[in-house]
Amino acid sequence: MRYRQNRNPSVFQKDMEELFDYTVEQTRSITAIFSAEDYSVLYISDNAEELLGVEKKDYLGNIINLLEMGTRDNRPEIPADIFLDRLNPGDSVEADVIRWTNPKTGEKKFLQGHIKRNIIEGEDIFFIVVTDKTDEVSRRHQMQEMIDVANAANQAKTNFLANMSHDFRTPMNAITNFNLLIAKNSENPQKVRDYTHKIELSCESLLGLLNDVLDMSKIESGKAKLNNEEFALGLLLEEVNSVVAFQAKGKKQEYCVHAGGMQQDLFKGDKQRINEILVNILGNAVKYTPEGGRIDFTITEEKALTTGYWDVKFEIKDNGIGMSKSFQETIFEAFTREDKASTRGIQGTGLGMAITKSLVEMMGGTISVDAEEGKGSVFVVKLRLPGLSQDQGKFWSEHGIRRILVIDDDLKECEKIEMALHDTDVEVFFSTSGYRALHLVDVSDEDEKGFDVILLGMKVLRLDCFEVAERIRFKKFRRQPIILLLTEEWEEIAEKARESGITDFLTKPFFMSTFQQIITDIVNRNLQAMQERENSIMGMRFLAAEDNDINADILTELMAMEGAIVVRAKDGAEAVEMFEKAEPGSFDMILMDIQMPVMNGYQAAEAIRKLEKEDAKDIPIIAMTANAYADDVQKAVKSGMNAHVSKPIDMRVLEDTIGGLKVNNEST
């Protein structure tokens, strides 16, 4: 580069130094020149003190102290003077990246030095350029973390596929082998019943595994949606407890439910998803707790600061195998399972807790776990739900309930039930003594009011609960009361209870919703019997569109067992053609599969509704499909279908659906 000859050398040198300082400041690098003889600094850029946090006076006389600051990760540190002495004039070297902490600001950086030794005008000197590599190192670390995460995810998915292969094969092998056993023992009804029951359990297991995979897929794709509907917490818990209590009983575990002092029972939210969350956690508690263990399920609630909302807390505690602290950090991640001797052989996909956490967070709630290996686990789920008015309206008067007697030696249980009915027109009496309760029954009948419902606890002072029920049954009342037994488990005592005069069972803990539900069930039994008769499909004729031969054979056989006739179409187009050619009234209803070749179920339903045929607009069409999500149901309705039944087909559900459509058709 050429410069003008008349330029003042001293001014030119000053300008060049300023330009040099400006350049190193912009690139956030430091440049220095120091003597190879005594390491004194001959030049250093002005930004050194600011970037390094070390005052110049501390290293101008000897730069070695500055060079030895910072830490190196790659290899043991070599004293700076020895490192420099190894360089010959003309040599250059790129030093290791060091981690540097600014002693003034505490800021952490990554720095790298480039050093060159040279002889200039007879003087042995070193040039050093220190470059800030923080951004580059940070990006490299981020990339490595992303690679590690991706590798971990790939490994997890590999493990997941291996587990899934094993878990799917287990029930499939059971189904195959039990089918072979049925064929060999076809003349032994007892063995056939036993084998078919085990096949049913294996099918449920297989379906559960598949549902986990589909649920996770929906959540990850953002297609999972929450329903916002009115539900009773008591009824939800009754459903949950019926499933979990059965599982716990199979392992001889003690399953205890605690729900004292519940004020609010009616909420708005996604009942099915909450059910799924609780069954998943409680199911795991049963699964990972050895035989004879204990599981405590505690439900509490309190008014939230937000008006109209309640904070509902579910705590599940067990004394099972627990888990390690490290696994607690990853338990809610997809495809993760703790691999240790106590968990091997326990079936699972590694998706359950990931799905659970996703559902909880979709509802705006929280989930946490505290566990210790060998001592058990505690899961806590907290949900904030809008509470709904629990106005009883005319429920009690419409069902003829004016007086209730509670008989239980647990005074708190009696008071809790009395408080639950406090805002109603129902009179509530209670007694802890069996003899006093019988006296109250006699006195109440004498004043011509009597008790409409008697809630009887398992433990009563001085008299056995069954004896109390039997004595009441043999009394001659103007109106015989409904006697409900308050119990945690009723299966084993059901026969004895009914023989003593007990009408039905009310499972603890007490919830108003479950109480009202059982009263409704008892009062409406005659109506239910009539509805069951209406649900009969005897003599009905169905057009069924089903492309799968096996599914079609099973459906035809099941319907034939109930006295119905099924005419099969192999795809949607054939179903439309067969219906169009048939005489009006030839078919009572159409059963429509969705995923079929030529024309799918939605298209076939739309085509049938457009036909110029007498019954084309009115014939009930029922969708039968494995697609059981809310948006799939909506698609079925939009295409002109009347109802939706998910596969695998449950005949009770199908019959109820058919019965409902029959009633609607007859009423119109």
Secondary structure as the mmCIF struct_conf table of DSSP 4:
data_model
#
loop_
_struct_conf.conf_type_id
_struct_conf.id
_struct_conf.beg_label_comp_id
_struct_conf.beg_label_asym_id
_struct_conf.beg_label_seq_id
_struct_conf.end_label_comp_id
_struct_conf.end_label_asym_id
_struct_conf.end_label_seq_id
TURN_TY1_P TURN_TY1_P1 GLN A 5 ASN A 6
BEND BEND1 ARG A 7 ARG A 7
HELX_RH_AL_P HELX_RH_AL_P1 PRO A 9 GLN A 26
TURN_TY1_P TURN_TY1_P2 THR A 27 ARG A 28
STRN STRN1 SER A 29 SER A 35
TURN_TY1_P TURN_TY1_P3 ALA A 36 ASP A 38
STRN STRN2 VAL A 41 ILE A 44
TURN_TY1_P TURN_TY1_P4 ASP A 46 ASN A 47
HELX_RH_AL_P HELX_RH_AL_P2 ALA A 48 LEU A 52
HELX_RH_3T_P HELX_RH_3T_P1 LYS A 56 ASP A 58
TURN_TY1_P TURN_TY1_P5 TYR A 59 TYR A 59
BEND BEND2 LEU A 60 GLY A 61
TURN_TY1_P TURN_TY1_P6 ILE A 63 ILE A 63
HELX_RH_AL_P HELX_RH_AL_P3 ILE A 64 LEU A 67
TURN_TY1_P TURN_TY1_P7 GLU A 68 GLU A 68
BEND BEND3 GLY A 70 GLY A 70
STRN STRN3 THR A 71 ARG A 72
BEND BEND4 ASP A 73 ARG A 75
HELX_RH_AL_P HELX_RH_AL_P4 ALA A 80 ASP A 85
TURN_TY1_P TURN_TY1_P8 ARG A 86 ARG A 86
HELX_LH_PP_P HELX_LH_PP_P1 LEU A 87 ASN A 88
TURN_TY1_P TURN_TY1_P9 PRO A 89 GLY A 90
STRN STRN4 SER A 92 THR A 101
TURN_TY1_P TURN_TY1_P10 PRO A 103 THR A 105
STRN STRN5 LYS A 108 ILE A 120
TURN_TY1_P TURN_TY1_P11 GLU A 121 GLY A 122
STRN STRN6 GLU A 123 ASP A 132
HELX_RH_AL_P HELX_RH_AL_P5 THR A 134 LYS A 184
TURN_TY1_P TURN_TY1_P12 ASN A 185 GLU A 187
HELX_RH_AL_P HELX_RH_AL_P6 PRO A 189 GLU A 220
TURN_TY1_P TURN_TY1_P13 SER A 221 GLY A 222
STRN STRN7 GLU A 229 ALA A 232
HELX_RH_AL_P HELX_RH_AL_P7 LEU A 233 GLY A 250
TURN_TY1_P TURN_TY1_P14 LYS A 251 LYS A 252
STRN STRN8 GLU A 254 HIS A 258
TURN_TY1_P TURN_TY1_P15 GLY A 260 GLY A 261
STRN STRN9 LEU A 266 GLY A 269
HELX_RH_AL_P HELX_RH_AL_P8 LYS A 271 LYS A 287
TURN_TY1_P TURN_TY1_P16 TYR A 288 TYR A 288
BEND BEND5 THR A 289 THR A 289
TURN_TY1_P TURN_TY1_P17 GLU A 291 GLY A 292
STRN STRN10 ARG A 294 LYS A 303
BEND BEND6 LEU A 305 THR A 306
TURN_TY1_P TURN_TY1_P18 THR A 307 GLY A 308
STRN STRN11 TYR A 309 ASP A 318
BEND BEND7 GLY A 320 GLY A 320
HELX_RH_AL_P HELX_RH_AL_P9 LYS A 325 GLN A 328
TURN_TY1_P TURN_TY1_P19 GLU A 329 PHE A 332
BEND BEND8 GLU A 333 GLU A 333
TURN_TY1_P TURN_TY1_P20 ALA A 334 PHE A 335
BEND BEND9 LYS A 340 LYS A 340
TURN_TY1_P TURN_TY1_P21 ALA A 341 GLY A 345
BEND BEND10 GLY A 350 GLY A 350
HELX_RH_AL_P HELX_RH_AL_P10 GLY A 352 MET A 362
TURN_TY1_P TURN_TY1_P22 MET A 363 GLY A 364
STRN STRN12 THR A 366 GLU A 372
TURN_TY1_P TURN_TY1_P23 GLU A 373 LYS A 375
STRN STRN13 GLY A 376 PRO A 386
STRN STRN14 GLY A 387 GLY A 387
TURN_TY1_P TURN_TY1_P24 GLY A 393 LYS A 394
HELX_RH_AL_P HELX_RH_AL_P11 PHE A 395 GLU A 398
TURN_TY1_P TURN_TY1_P25 HIS A 399 GLY A 400
STRN STRN15 ARG A 403 ILE A 407
BEND BEND11 ASP A 409 ASP A 409
HELX_RH_AL_P HELX_RH_AL_P12 LEU A 411 ALA A 420
TURN_TY1_P TURN_TY1_P26 LEU A 421 ASP A 423
BEND BEND12 THR A 424 ASP A 425
STRN STRN16 GLU A 427 SER A 431
BEND BEND13 THR A 432 THR A 432
STRN STRN17 SER A 433 SER A 433
HELX_RH_AL_P HELX_RH_AL_P13 GLY A 434 GLU A 446
TURN_TY1_P TURN_TY1_P27 ASP A 447 GLU A 448
BEND BEND14 ASP A 452 ASP A 452
STRN STRN18 VAL A 453 GLY A 457
BEND BEND15 MET A 458 MET A 458
STRN STRN19 LEU A 461 LEU A 461
BEND BEND16 ARG A 462 LEU A 463
HELX_RH_AL_P HELX_RH_AL_P14 CYS A 465 ARG A 473
TURN_TY1_P TURN_TY1_P28 PHE A 474 PHE A 474
BEND BEND17 LYS A 475 LYS A 475
BEND BEND18 ARG A 478 ARG A 479
HELX_LH_PP_P HELX_LH_PP_P2 GLN A 480 PRO A 481
STRN STRN20 ILE A 482 THR A 487
BEND BEND19 GLU A 488 GLU A 488
HELX_RH_3T_P HELX_RH_3T_P2 GLU A 491 ILE A 493
HELX_RH_AL_P HELX_RH_AL_P15 ALA A 494 GLU A 499
TURN_TY1_P TURN_TY1_P29 SER A 500 GLY A 501
STRN STRN21 ASP A 504 THR A 507
BEND BEND20 LYS A 508 PRO A 509
HELX_LH_PP_P HELX_LH_PP_P3 PHE A 510 PHE A 510
HELX_RH_AL_P HELX_RH_AL_P16 MET A 512 VAL A 523
TURN_TY1_P TURN_TY1_P30 ASN A 524 ASN A 524
HELX_RH_AL_P HELX_RH_AL_P17 ARG A 525 GLU A 534
TURN_TY1_P TURN_TY1_P31 ASN A 535 ASN A 535
TURN_TY1_P TURN_TY1_P32 MET A 538 GLY A 539
STRN STRN22 ARG A 541 ALA A 545
HELX_RH_AL_P HELX_RH_AL_P18 ASP A 549 MET A 561
TURN_TY1_P TURN_TY1_P33 GLU A 562 GLY A 563
STRN STRN23 ILE A 565 ALA A 569
BEND BEND21 LYS A 570 ASP A 571
HELX_RH_AL_P HELX_RH_AL_P19 GLY A 572 LYS A 581
BEND BEND22 ALA A 582 ALA A 582
HELX_LH_PP_P HELX_LH_PP_P4 GLU A 583 GLU A 583
TURN_TY1_P TURN_TY1_P34 PRO A 584 GLY A 585
BEND BEND23 SER A 586 SER A 586
BEND BEND24 ASP A 588 ASP A 588
STRN STRN24 MET A 589 ASP A 593
BEND BEND25 ILE A 594 GLN A 595
BEND BEND26 PRO A 597 MET A 599
HELX_RH_AL_P HELX_RH_AL_P20 GLY A 601 ARG A 609
TURN_TY1_P TURN_TY1_P35 LYS A 610 LYS A 610
BEND BEND27 LEU A 611 LEU A 611
BEND BEND28 LYS A 613 LYS A 613
TURN_TY1_P TURN_TY1_P36 GLU A 614 ASP A 618
BEND BEND29 ILE A 619 ILE A 619
STRN STRN25 ILE A 621 THR A 625
BEND BEND30 ALA A 626 ALA A 626
BEND BEND31 TYR A 629 TYR A 629
HELX_RH_AL_P HELX_RH_AL_P21 ALA A 630 LYS A 638
TURN_TY1_P TURN_TY1_P37 SER A 639 GLY A 640
BEND BEND32 ASN A 642 ASN A 642
STRN STRN26 ALA A 643 SER A 646
BEND BEND33 LYS A 647 PRO A 648
HELX_LH_PP_P HELX_LH_PP_P5 ILE A 649 ILE A 649
HELX_RH_AL_P HELX_RH_AL_P22 MET A 651 SER A 667
#
